[in-house]
Amino acid sequence: MSKLRIGIIGCGGIANQKHFPALSQFKEICEMVAFCDIHIERAEKAAAEFGSTDAKVYENYLELLKDESIDIVHVLTPNVMHSPITVAAFEAGKHVMCEKPMAHNTEAAAKMMEAWKKSGKKFTVAYQNRFREEVQALYKSCEKEELGDIYFAKAHAVRRRAVPTWGVFPDKSQQGGGPLIDIGTHALDITLWLMNNYKPVSVSGSVFNKLGSLAEATEGNLFGPWDPETFEVEDSAFGYIKMDNGATIFLESSWALNILNAKEAATTLCGTKGGAEIISGMGYKDKELVYNTTHNGRLVEERRSPVGNIAYFDGSNNSPEVLEAKQWLEAVREDKEPLVKPEEAFVVTKILDAIYQSAETGKEIIFEKE
Protein backbone atom coordinates (compact mmCIF):
# COMPACT_ATOMS: atom_id res chain seq x y z
CA MET A 1 0.00 0.00 0.00
CA SER A 2 1.39 3.41 -0.94
CA LYS A 3 2.14 5.98 1.71
CA LEU A 4 -0.54 8.44 2.78
CA ARG A 5 0.32 11.90 1.44
CA ILE A 6 -0.36 14.68 3.94
CA GLY A 7 -0.72 18.40 3.34
CA ILE A 8 -0.24 20.76 6.28
CA ILE A 9 -2.10 24.08 6.42
CA GLY A 10 -0.69 26.22 9.22
CA CYS A 11 2.96 25.81 10.24
CA GLY A 12 3.00 27.63 13.57
CA GLY A 13 3.42 26.53 17.17
CA ILE A 14 0.99 23.61 17.38
CA ALA A 15 2.28 22.18 14.11
CA ASN A 16 5.92 22.27 15.26
CA GLN A 17 5.31 21.25 18.87
CA LYS A 18 2.87 18.44 18.20
CA HIS A 19 1.91 17.38 14.67
CA PHE A 20 5.25 17.42 12.85
CA PRO A 21 7.15 15.35 15.46
CA ALA A 22 4.24 12.92 15.89
CA LEU A 23 3.71 12.30 12.17
CA SER A 24 7.47 11.87 11.75
CA GLN A 25 7.19 8.70 13.85
CA PHE A 26 5.28 7.01 10.99
CA LYS A 27 7.46 7.57 7.95
CA GLU A 28 6.75 4.02 6.79
CA ILE A 29 3.06 4.81 6.20
CA CYS A 30 2.86 8.57 5.61
CA GLU A 31 4.80 11.52 4.30
CA MET A 32 4.28 15.25 4.58
CA VAL A 33 4.33 16.46 1.00
CA ALA A 34 2.92 19.99 1.17
CA PHE A 35 3.14 22.88 3.62
CA CYS A 36 1.13 26.10 3.62
CA ASP A 37 1.32 29.21 5.78
CA ILE A 38 0.51 32.88 5.24
CA HIS A 39 4.07 33.46 6.48
CA ILE A 40 5.82 31.59 3.67
CA GLU A 41 9.09 31.31 5.58
CA ARG A 42 7.37 29.07 8.15
CA ALA A 43 6.21 26.71 5.43
CA GLU A 44 9.68 26.67 3.87
CA LYS A 45 11.31 25.85 7.20
CA ALA A 46 8.79 23.08 7.92
CA ALA A 47 9.25 21.55 4.46
CA ALA A 48 13.02 21.51 4.86
CA GLU A 49 12.87 19.92 8.32
CA PHE A 50 9.92 17.53 8.05
CA GLY A 51 8.90 17.27 4.41
CA SER A 52 9.42 14.63 1.77
CA THR A 53 12.19 15.17 -0.77
CA ASP A 54 9.68 16.64 -3.22
CA ALA A 55 7.65 18.62 -0.66
CA LYS A 56 5.94 21.73 -2.00
CA VAL A 57 5.39 25.05 -0.26
CA TYR A 58 2.33 27.30 -0.55
CA GLU A 59 1.13 30.66 0.72
CA ASN A 60 -2.51 30.08 -0.33
CA TYR A 61 -4.27 26.97 0.98
CA LEU A 62 -6.54 26.80 -2.07
CA GLU A 63 -3.46 26.15 -4.22
CA LEU A 64 -2.41 23.29 -1.95
CA LEU A 65 -5.86 21.74 -2.19
CA LYS A 66 -5.60 21.57 -5.99
CA ASP A 67 -2.97 18.82 -5.63
CA GLU A 68 -4.98 15.66 -6.29
CA SER A 69 -2.20 13.43 -4.93
CA ILE A 70 -2.75 14.70 -1.36
CA ASP A 71 -4.85 12.28 0.70
CA ILE A 72 -5.07 14.05 4.06
CA VAL A 73 -5.06 17.67 5.16
CA HIS A 74 -4.20 18.81 8.70
CA VAL A 75 -5.78 22.18 9.51
CA LEU A 76 -3.52 23.83 12.12
CA THR A 77 -4.45 27.49 11.81
CA PRO A 78 -6.04 30.06 14.13
CA ASN A 79 -9.59 29.05 15.10
CA VAL A 80 -11.58 31.31 12.77
CA MET A 81 -9.97 29.69 9.72
CA HIS A 82 -10.80 26.11 10.74
CA SER A 83 -14.20 26.14 9.07
CA PRO A 84 -13.45 27.66 5.64
CA ILE A 85 -10.30 25.58 5.17
CA THR A 86 -11.94 22.34 6.31
CA VAL A 87 -14.96 22.90 4.07
CA ALA A 88 -12.68 23.58 1.09
CA ALA A 89 -10.61 20.48 1.89
CA PHE A 90 -13.67 18.23 1.89
CA GLU A 91 -14.84 19.79 -1.37
CA ALA A 92 -11.39 18.93 -2.77
CA GLY A 93 -11.83 15.29 -1.71
CA LYS A 94 -9.40 15.19 1.24
CA HIS A 95 -9.61 13.52 4.63
CA VAL A 96 -9.28 16.15 7.37
CA MET A 97 -7.79 16.36 10.83
CA CYS A 98 -8.58 19.76 12.36
CA GLU A 99 -6.94 21.14 15.47
CA LYS A 100 -9.20 21.83 18.41
CA PRO A 101 -11.65 23.44 18.76
CA MET A 102 -13.63 22.34 15.72
CA ALA A 103 -14.60 25.98 15.10
CA HIS A 104 -15.00 29.30 16.87
CA ASN A 105 -18.81 29.07 16.89
CA THR A 106 -21.70 26.72 16.15
CA GLU A 107 -22.54 28.21 12.76
CA ALA A 108 -19.01 27.65 11.46
CA ALA A 109 -18.91 24.12 12.90
CA ALA A 110 -22.25 23.28 11.25
CA LYS A 111 -20.78 24.16 7.85
CA MET A 112 -17.91 21.75 8.52
CA MET A 113 -20.32 18.98 9.47
CA GLU A 114 -22.38 19.50 6.32
CA ALA A 115 -19.29 19.44 4.07
CA TRP A 116 -17.98 16.31 5.80
CA LYS A 117 -21.24 14.40 5.38
CA LYS A 118 -21.30 15.23 1.67
CA SER A 119 -17.66 14.26 1.14
CA GLY A 120 -17.61 10.62 2.27
CA LYS A 121 -14.16 11.28 3.76
CA LYS A 122 -12.75 10.81 7.27
CA PHE A 123 -12.89 13.69 9.73
CA THR A 124 -11.53 14.11 13.24
CA VAL A 125 -10.63 16.88 15.68
CA ALA A 126 -7.35 16.87 17.60
CA TYR A 127 -8.33 16.15 21.20
CA GLN A 128 -5.15 14.29 22.12
CA ASN A 129 -5.96 14.22 25.84
CA ARG A 130 -8.27 11.25 25.23
CA PHE A 131 -5.13 9.21 24.53
CA ARG A 132 -3.52 9.86 27.92
CA GLU A 133 -3.02 6.70 29.96
CA GLU A 134 -5.12 7.76 32.93
CA VAL A 135 -7.95 9.06 30.72
CA GLN A 136 -8.04 5.75 28.87
CA ALA A 137 -8.09 3.86 32.18
CA LEU A 138 -11.00 5.92 33.50
CA TYR A 139 -12.87 5.51 30.22
CA LYS A 140 -12.69 1.73 30.64
CA SER A 141 -14.05 2.07 34.18
CA CYS A 142 -16.94 4.17 32.90
CA GLU A 143 -17.66 1.64 30.14
CA LYS A 144 -17.97 -1.03 32.84
CA GLU A 145 -20.25 1.32 34.83
CA GLU A 146 -17.95 1.03 37.84
CA LEU A 147 -18.96 4.54 38.97
CA GLY A 148 -22.65 3.82 38.45
CA ASP A 149 -24.87 6.57 37.06
CA ILE A 150 -22.64 9.65 36.61
CA TYR A 151 -24.95 12.55 37.40
CA PHE A 152 -22.52 15.37 38.26
CA ALA A 153 -19.14 16.34 36.83
CA LYS A 154 -16.64 19.17 36.80
CA ALA A 155 -14.46 19.97 33.80
CA HIS A 156 -11.30 21.73 34.97
CA ALA A 157 -9.15 24.02 32.79
CA VAL A 158 -7.87 26.55 35.30
CA ARG A 159 -4.48 28.26 35.27
CA ARG A 160 -3.37 30.73 37.93
CA ARG A 161 -1.12 32.76 35.59
CA ALA A 162 -0.33 31.12 32.25
CA VAL A 163 -1.55 33.49 29.57
CA PRO A 164 0.00 32.50 26.21
CA THR A 165 1.98 35.48 24.93
CA TRP A 166 2.89 34.19 21.46
CA GLY A 167 0.93 33.87 18.25
CA VAL A 168 -2.62 35.25 18.08
CA PHE A 169 -4.05 33.87 21.33
CA PRO A 170 -5.34 37.23 22.71
CA ASP A 171 -6.71 38.30 19.29
CA LYS A 172 -10.48 37.73 19.31
CA SER A 173 -10.84 38.31 15.57
CA GLN A 174 -8.62 35.31 14.85
CA GLN A 175 -9.31 33.02 17.80
CA GLY A 176 -12.92 33.78 18.67
CA GLY A 177 -12.23 33.57 22.40
CA GLY A 178 -9.69 32.92 25.13
CA PRO A 179 -9.18 30.14 27.68
CA LEU A 180 -12.70 28.75 27.30
CA ILE A 181 -12.20 27.91 23.64
CA ASP A 182 -8.46 27.17 24.04
CA ILE A 183 -8.15 24.87 27.08
CA GLY A 184 -11.73 24.64 28.34
CA THR A 185 -12.46 22.71 25.16
CA HIS A 186 -10.08 19.90 26.20
CA ALA A 187 -11.57 19.55 29.68
CA LEU A 188 -15.12 19.51 28.34
CA ASP A 189 -14.22 16.98 25.64
CA ILE A 190 -12.81 14.40 28.04
CA THR A 191 -15.67 14.94 30.50
CA LEU A 192 -18.40 14.39 27.90
CA TRP A 193 -16.51 11.42 26.47
CA LEU A 194 -16.10 9.73 29.85
CA MET A 195 -19.79 10.30 30.66
CA ASN A 196 -20.78 9.20 27.14
CA ASN A 197 -23.34 11.98 27.19
CA TYR A 198 -23.74 14.35 24.25
CA LYS A 199 -27.25 15.66 24.77
CA PRO A 200 -27.17 19.11 26.44
CA VAL A 201 -30.51 20.81 27.03
CA SER A 202 -29.40 24.14 28.53
CA VAL A 203 -26.32 26.22 29.33
CA SER A 204 -25.69 29.19 31.60
CA GLY A 205 -22.38 31.00 31.39
CA SER A 206 -20.26 33.76 32.88
CA VAL A 207 -17.29 35.30 31.06
CA PHE A 208 -14.76 37.73 32.58
CA ASN A 209 -11.98 40.02 31.45
CA LYS A 210 -10.89 41.28 34.85
CA LEU A 211 -7.17 40.49 34.91
CA GLY A 212 -6.37 40.51 31.19
CA SER A 213 -6.65 44.29 31.00
CA LEU A 214 -4.72 44.95 34.24
CA ALA A 215 -1.01 45.67 33.85
CA GLU A 216 -0.29 44.67 37.45
CA ALA A 217 -1.90 41.26 36.88
CA THR A 218 0.77 40.31 34.33
CA GLU A 219 3.37 39.83 37.08
CA GLY A 220 4.35 36.21 37.54
CA ASN A 221 2.87 35.02 34.26
CA LEU A 222 4.53 31.74 33.24
CA PHE A 223 5.20 32.97 29.70
CA GLY A 224 6.21 36.51 30.63
CA PRO A 225 4.01 39.62 30.82
CA TRP A 226 1.27 40.03 28.23
CA ASP A 227 0.16 43.33 26.73
CA PRO A 228 -3.09 44.47 28.44
CA GLU A 229 -3.73 46.88 25.56
CA THR A 230 -4.04 44.08 23.01
CA PHE A 231 -5.75 41.50 25.26
CA GLU A 232 -9.17 41.21 23.58
CA VAL A 233 -10.49 37.89 24.90
CA GLU A 234 -11.72 36.67 28.27
CA ASP A 235 -9.26 35.73 31.02
CA SER A 236 -11.74 33.30 32.62
CA ALA A 237 -15.09 31.72 31.82
CA PHE A 238 -17.49 29.36 33.56
CA GLY A 239 -20.43 27.29 32.41
CA TYR A 240 -23.27 25.35 34.01
CA ILE A 241 -24.52 22.65 31.65
CA LYS A 242 -27.65 20.52 32.06
CA MET A 243 -28.02 17.28 30.10
CA ASP A 244 -31.22 15.62 28.94
CA ASN A 245 -30.93 12.82 31.52
CA GLY A 246 -30.65 15.33 34.37
CA ALA A 247 -26.85 15.13 34.69
CA THR A 248 -25.06 18.41 35.33
CA ILE A 249 -21.56 19.59 34.36
CA PHE A 250 -19.71 22.61 35.73
CA LEU A 251 -16.97 23.87 33.41
CA GLU A 252 -14.27 26.21 34.71
CA SER A 253 -11.56 27.76 32.55
CA SER A 254 -8.95 30.48 32.94
CA TRP A 255 -5.58 31.67 31.77
CA ALA A 256 -5.37 34.04 34.73
CA LEU A 257 -7.29 33.60 37.96
CA ASN A 258 -6.36 34.21 41.59
CA ILE A 259 -6.69 30.57 42.60
CA LEU A 260 -4.27 28.09 44.18
CA ASN A 261 -5.75 24.78 43.07
CA ALA A 262 -5.06 25.09 39.33
CA LYS A 263 -6.09 22.10 37.22
CA GLU A 264 -6.01 21.67 33.45
CA ALA A 265 -7.28 18.95 31.09
CA ALA A 266 -8.77 17.44 34.23
CA THR A 267 -12.16 16.15 35.28
CA THR A 268 -14.17 15.14 38.34
CA LEU A 269 -16.91 12.52 37.96
CA CYS A 270 -19.53 11.74 40.62
CA GLY A 271 -21.62 8.60 40.23
CA THR A 272 -24.01 6.52 42.30
CA LYS A 273 -21.40 3.82 42.99
CA GLY A 274 -18.36 6.05 43.39
CA GLY A 275 -16.40 8.96 42.04
CA ALA A 276 -13.17 9.59 40.20
CA GLU A 277 -10.85 12.50 39.59
CA ILE A 278 -8.15 13.09 37.04
CA ILE A 279 -5.69 15.52 38.58
CA SER A 280 -3.40 17.28 36.11
CA GLY A 281 -2.09 20.69 35.22
CA MET A 282 1.02 22.81 35.17
CA GLY A 283 1.22 22.75 38.96
CA TYR A 284 1.42 18.95 39.14
CA LYS A 285 4.54 16.93 38.49
CA ASP A 286 2.51 13.84 37.64
CA LYS A 287 -0.96 13.22 36.35
CA GLU A 288 -3.06 11.14 38.75
CA LEU A 289 -6.25 9.12 38.57
CA VAL A 290 -8.00 8.87 41.94
CA TYR A 291 -11.09 6.75 42.59
CA ASN A 292 -13.25 7.22 45.68
CA THR A 293 -15.82 4.74 46.94
CA THR A 294 -16.66 2.64 49.97
CA HIS A 295 -15.07 -0.63 51.07
CA ASN A 296 -16.06 -2.72 54.06
CA GLY A 297 -18.07 0.13 55.51
CA ARG A 298 -15.37 2.76 55.09
CA LEU A 299 -14.76 5.59 52.66
CA VAL A 300 -11.62 4.82 50.65
CA GLU A 301 -9.48 6.42 47.97
CA GLU A 302 -7.55 4.46 45.38
CA ARG A 303 -4.71 6.16 43.52
CA ARG A 304 -3.52 4.61 40.28
CA SER A 305 0.18 4.68 39.48
CA PRO A 306 1.14 8.20 38.40
CA VAL A 307 2.32 8.77 34.85
CA GLY A 308 4.65 11.43 33.49
CA ASN A 309 3.37 14.95 32.82
CA ILE A 310 3.59 15.17 29.02
CA ALA A 311 3.25 18.63 27.54
CA TYR A 312 3.19 18.12 23.78
CA PHE A 313 5.77 15.62 22.57
CA ASP A 314 8.35 13.71 24.59
CA GLY A 315 9.68 11.48 21.84
CA SER A 316 8.11 8.28 23.15
CA ASN A 317 5.86 6.03 21.11
CA ASN A 318 3.11 6.12 23.74
CA SER A 319 2.78 9.88 24.18
CA PRO A 320 -0.78 11.11 23.51
CA GLU A 321 0.24 12.96 20.36
CA VAL A 322 1.87 9.91 18.81
CA LEU A 323 -1.04 7.65 19.75
CA GLU A 324 -3.45 10.20 18.29
CA ALA A 325 -1.52 10.34 15.00
CA LYS A 326 -1.27 6.55 14.84
CA GLN A 327 -4.99 6.03 15.40
CA TRP A 328 -5.89 8.69 12.84
CA LEU A 329 -3.62 7.28 10.14
CA GLU A 330 -4.96 3.78 10.79
CA ALA A 331 -8.53 5.07 10.54
CA VAL A 332 -7.82 6.43 7.06
CA ARG A 333 -5.79 3.44 5.82
CA GLU A 334 -8.13 0.80 7.22
CA ASP A 335 -11.42 2.68 6.75
CA LYS A 336 -12.18 2.75 10.48
CA GLU A 337 -13.91 5.34 12.62
CA PRO A 338 -11.52 7.76 14.36
CA LEU A 339 -11.58 7.86 18.15
CA VAL A 340 -12.69 11.50 18.16
CA LYS A 341 -15.89 11.60 16.14
CA PRO A 342 -17.01 14.82 14.41
CA GLU A 343 -20.45 14.61 16.05
CA GLU A 344 -18.81 14.68 19.49
CA ALA A 345 -16.52 17.61 18.68
CA PHE A 346 -19.52 19.49 17.31
CA VAL A 347 -21.34 19.20 20.66
CA VAL A 348 -18.26 20.57 22.45
CA THR A 349 -18.27 23.62 20.17
CA LYS A 350 -22.03 24.01 20.57
CA ILE A 351 -21.72 24.13 24.38
CA LEU A 352 -18.76 26.52 24.39
CA ASP A 353 -20.60 28.84 22.02
CA ALA A 354 -23.65 28.73 24.28
CA ILE A 355 -21.54 29.78 27.28
CA TYR A 356 -20.37 32.85 25.37
CA GLN A 357 -23.94 33.59 24.24
CA SER A 358 -25.34 33.20 27.75
CA ALA A 359 -22.71 35.52 29.20
CA GLU A 360 -23.41 38.13 26.53
CA THR A 361 -27.21 38.04 26.85
CA GLY A 362 -27.45 37.31 30.57
CA LYS A 363 -29.86 34.49 29.79
CA GLU A 364 -29.84 30.72 29.92
CA ILE A 365 -29.45 29.16 26.47
CA ILE A 366 -32.01 26.44 25.75
CA PHE A 367 -31.22 23.97 22.98
CA GLU A 368 -33.92 22.76 20.65
CA LYS A 369 -34.64 19.03 20.83
CA GLU A 370 -33.18 17.13 17.90
LINKAWO-V12338 format. One record per helix or strand of 3 or more residues. SS is the DSSP state (~ for helix, > for strand). FROM is the first residue (numbers start at 0). TO is the last residue. If there is no record, write none. Layout:
ss from to
SS FROM TO
SS FROM TO
This chain:
ss from to
> 3 8
~ 12 25
> 29 35
~ 39 49
> 55 57
~ 60 64
> 71 74
~ 78 90
> 94 98
~ 105 118
> 122 125
~ 127 130
~ 132 142
> 149 157
~ 171 174
~ 178 194
> 199 207
~ 214 217
~ 227 229
> 235 242
> 247 253
> 263 270
> 274 278
> 285 294
> 297 302
~ 319 332
~ 341 360
